């Protein structure tokens, strides 16, 4: 009986240390999850703004193609300028598509960070 009384405080200390460790690990996982979600939301916001800028760039370049065509028709520009303008517009459209792809990937990553998973 005396051995049991002496071992009880040791068992309680061990249990308390395990509880403190579990609470610490839980707190760390919450902090990590919050940081992941905050980072993904920030990334999505940045990509949204970037996408808007790319869309404006594409619109401007499409208009410049029309202007270059009109200049060519009126013999104020050679056809190379029209082709270069079309190339710039095509490149901007490609960048817009890539930005949209990154945006979708960021939303999937946010879903995962919020606890969504794959079956």
N, C-alpha and C positions, 0 to 999 in steps of 0.2 A: 504494500500500500504506500509506503514511503517513496518507493521508486516512481510510482505513478504520480505522486504529488510533485516530485522534482522534475519530471519530464513534461508536465503540463505547461509550464511557462515557456519551455523551449518549443513545444508544438505551437503554442499561440504566437510566439515571435515569428516562427517560420510561416504560419498562415498569414499573419499581418504583412510580412515582407512580400509574400506572393500576391496578396491583394493590392498592395501599393504598386508592385511591378505590373500587374494586370491593368490597373487604373492608368498608369503612366503609358503603357503601350496603347491603350484605347485612346487616350488623349492625343498621342502622336499620330495615330491613324486618322483621327478627326482633323487634325491640323493639315496633314498631308492631303486628305480628300478636299478640304476647303481650298487649299492652294491650287490643286489641279483644276477645280471648277472655276476659280477666279482667273487662272491663266487661260483656260479655254474660252471663257466669256470675253476676255480682253482680246484674244486672238481673233475671235469671230467679229468683234466690233472693228478691229483694224482691217480685217479682210472685207467687211461691208463697205467701209470708207474707200478702200483701194478699188473695190469693184465699181463703185459709183464714179470714181475718177477715170477708170478704164473705159466705162460706158460713155462718159462725156468725150473722152479722147477719140473713141470709135466714131461717135456722131460727128465730131469735127472733121475727122479724116474723110468720112463718107461725103460730107459737104464739099471738102476740098477736091474730091474726085470730080464732082459735078463742075466745079469752077475750072479745073484743069481741062476737062472735056470742052467746055465752052471756049476757053482760050485756044485750044487746038483747032476747034472748028473755025474760029475767027482768025486763024493763022498767027496768033500771038505767042504760041508755045509749040514746041515740037512734041512728038508723041512719046519721047523718052520721059518727059515730065509727067505725062499722064500715067505711064507705067510705074514710075517711081512712087507716085502718089497712091496708086492702087496697091503697090507692095507694102507701103507704110500702113495703109488701112488694114490689109490682110494680117500683118504682123500684130497690130493692135487688137484685132479680133481674136487672134490666137492667144495673146496675153490675157484677154478678158476671159476666155474659156478656161485657161489654166488657173486664173484667180478664182473663178466659180468652183472649179474642182477642189482647190484648197479650202474654200469656204465649206463645201459639203463635207470634206474630210474632217474639218474642225468641228462641225456639228456632230458628226459620228463620235469623235473623241470626247466631246462634251457629254453625250449620251452615256458613253462608257464611264466617264468620271463620276456621273451621277448614279452609277450603280447598274446601268443597263448592261446587259450581257448578251452573249450569243447562245443560242440553244444547242 
